Amino acid sequence: MERTGFEPFGEQLVSATDTQAQSRSSKLLLRVGTGVFWTLVAGVVLARAVFFEPGVYDSFGHVASLAKNLLF
């Protein structure tokens, strides 16, 4: 076992000469998957912005200030 061919945990290192060219379908699948992921991220952020109710956390602030007044 050569030390240069393995990382400290025993995994074999892949050299630049061992890499294979990606096929056209693999590149297309990667782009489609990335596009779907970022579309879902944008959808979640947009939905959160549209349906956010600003007064939801006001009651927590009220309870926290009441607890602070009682303890200190």
Secondary structure, DSSP 4 states (H G I P E B T S, - for coil): --STTB-TTSPBPPPTTT--PPPHHHHHHHHHHHHHHHHHHHHHHHHHHHH--GGGGHHHHHHHHHHHHHH-
